[in-house]
Amino acid sequence: MRGVIQMRGGPVVEALERRTLLSANVMPGRAMPTVLSVASGVSEPAAYATVRMASGWYYPLNRVEASDTYWGYYGDSKQNPQTPYLKDQAHVGADLPDIAGTPVYAVGNGIVIAPLRTGHGAGDNNYALFIRHYSADGDFVAVYGHVRTKLHVGDIVNAGEQVATVGPYIVNGKRAGGDHLHFGVHPGKSAPNFGKTFGWGAVGMNDFLKNGFTNGFVAPIAWLKAHLPASDSLADAQALISRISPTQPVADNQRHTLTISGSNFPPNAIVNLYDLTQNVSYPNRTVVAPHSDTVLTLTANFGTTAGQWVLEVVDPVTGNKASIDFNVVLPPLGDQPSISGTNPNPVIANDAAQVLTITGTNFKRGGNVKLHDETDGGDYTVGPLAQIPLQRLGLAACSATRVNGRLRL
């Protein structure tokens, strides 16, 4: 009974007063977590597990698990149909049997990143609940499969807190096997790729046997026993932006690659841009793959006006933000458009559409051509330009009157 103390009338392994962490670490606007009773739908105080591993993690069913039951188990429908429901698939988690309604507990502090609804192997009206936890060697995502839960994306959970109950294992109205918790561990901040079979529970048998493919999963109980929890923090370290490159993007109405460097960028980060000078927002800019927690890349067009901008990186799960101010500058004079001539010159005012060819340098695709009639004061915008080559642009123009005069282009 090493480390066991008596609290509130029951044995608790080490200190259960981890709930107090919320008062110091919970993000603004988050309330003390509760678990909704699946049977009654009534909000109840969160229950806590009492059985932990020597490494510090809680067991998900509040009992000691000696091994990763059914990890790597596979069903060969042709030769050895041990588990026919796997249908030539290999199992990439531990199946921990227990009756429907048994409480399921968070193995550590974490945040819900996705409760995946039935349809991906979870069972009728069940969920695969994805919680990002924090180990001393980096984040990981735990999958609590075939469960009933009322938690939502962004909910914060304490170590050992009840997060779900085991659901009845019924698929398409038929019992698919004994009730159990599917428990998986996927090192990294992101949920697994669901493109392989049903992603979080099984992979192709041939890929598993020949190539060792597990879709990023590891034997969960063994992995937890070999890794320590991180310090008692309920959320990832705050993302930080150290710089952008180029440091002063050019306002030349062209798309430019913008590289954002920093640390702790979340998976599927949202990048917003704000033009403070013109008071215009450009939300949810597309980040170019691959995604990294230290470098993000996107393309952006900064228009034609110099001014002050703000770039913001947002965690889509927690809402945490990091930002950086920067200036957008006009292109150097050497890059300014220059007109060397037009053809024909003069243009005949004959009330007919004509082609005016403009020759010069540094013409930008997407720019506009403006004509000013210095005789009658009229202004005419023709464009945007799209012809190639950009140093010799064709332009359909119309002279509306039969009066001699002068045009400025």
Secondary structure, DSSP 8 states (H G I E B T S, - for coil): -TTEEEETTEEEES--GGGGHHHHHS-TT----EEE-TTT--EEE--B---B-TTS-B-TTSS---S-TTTT-B-BTTTB-SSGGGSSEEE-SEEEE--TT-EEE-SSSEEEEEEEETTSSS-TT-EEEEEEEEETTEEEEEEEEEEE----TT-EE-TTBEEEEE---EETTEE-SS-EEEEEEEESSS---TTSTTSSSEEEHHHHHHH---TT-B-HHHHHHTS-B-SS-SS----EEEEEESSS-B-SSSEEEEEEEEE---TT-EEEEEETTTTEEEEEE-EESS--SSEEEEEEE-TT--EEEEEEEE-TTT--EEEEEEEEB---GGGS-EEEEEESSS---SSSEEEEEEEEE---TT--EEEEETTT--EEEE-----SSTTEEEEEEE--SS----EE-
